[in-house]
Amino acid sequence: MGDFLIFILVGLIAGFLASRVVTGKGRGWFWDIVIGILGAIIGGWLAGLLNISIGFGVFGRIVIAFVGAVILLLIWRLLFGRHKKPK
């Protein structure tokens, strides 16, 4: 149960920070957790692919999740961003 709560907390922190960096505001606690968890999956996959290992316990997990969440939000913005309508 403790690991699950740490996973949620890491997702919340990473998702909130990534949302603030990419969009300038948080998206609400639920979506920040979802973004952070998906970011952790993406970041962990990329770190493994690039053979990168970050220690530092929970802090390292937050860094990996943050990087993955930023990538996720940038891809989301690229695919579904607001497009200005031509006049």
C-alpha positions in Angstrom: 0.0 0.0 0.0 2.9 2.4 0.8 4.4 1.9 -2.7 1.1 2.7 -4.3 0.8 6.0 -2.3 4.3 6.9 -3.3 3.5 6.2 -6.9 0.4 8.4 -6.7 2.4 11.2 -5.0 5.2 11.0 -7.5 2.6 11.2 -10.3 0.9 14.2 -8.7 4.2 16.1 -8.3 5.6 15.3 -11.7 2.3 15.9 -13.5 1.8 19.2 -11.7 5.3 20.4 -12.4 5.2 19.3 -16.1 1.7 21.0 -16.5 3.1 24.2 -15.1 6.2 24.2 -17.3 4.3 23.3 -20.5 1.0 25.1 -20.1 1.6 27.6 -17.3 -1.0 26.1 -15.0 -1.9 22.8 -13.4 -4.7 20.7 -14.8 -6.3 19.7 -11.5 -5.1 17.0 -9.1 -6.7 14.1 -10.9 -5.3 15.0 -14.4 -1.9 15.9 -12.9 -1.7 12.4 -11.4 -2.7 10.8 -14.7 -0.2 12.9 -16.6 2.5 12.1 -14.0 1.9 8.4 -14.0 1.9 8.2 -17.8 5.0 10.4 -17.7 6.6 7.9 -15.4 5.9 5.1 -17.8 7.2 7.1 -20.8 10.2 8.4 -18.8 11.1 5.0 -17.4 10.9 3.4 -20.9 13.1 6.2 -22.4 15.6 5.9 -19.5 15.9 2.2 -20.1 16.1 2.6 -23.8 19.0 5.2 -23.4 20.5 3.2 -20.6 20.2 6.1 -18.1 20.0 5.4 -14.4 19.0 8.0 -11.9 19.4 7.2 -8.2 18.2 9.4 -5.4 15.1 7.3 -4.5 11.8 9.2 -4.8 13.6 12.3 -6.2 15.0 10.3 -9.1 11.5 8.9 -9.8 10.1 12.4 -9.8 12.7 13.6 -12.3 12.1 10.6 -14.6 8.3 11.1 -14.4 8.7 14.8 -14.9 10.7 14.4 -18.1 8.2 11.8 -19.4 5.3 14.0 -18.5 6.8 17.0 -20.3 7.3 14.9 -23.4 3.7 13.6 -23.2 2.3 17.1 -22.9 4.4 18.4 -25.8 3.2 15.6 -28.0 -0.4 16.2 -26.8 0.0 19.9 -27.7 1.4 19.0 -31.1 -1.4 16.7 -31.9 -4.4 18.4 -30.3 -3.2 21.9 -29.6 -5.4 24.9 -30.2 -5.1 25.9 -33.8 -6.0 29.4 -34.7 -8.7 29.7 -37.4 -7.7 31.7 -40.4 -9.6 35.0 -40.9 
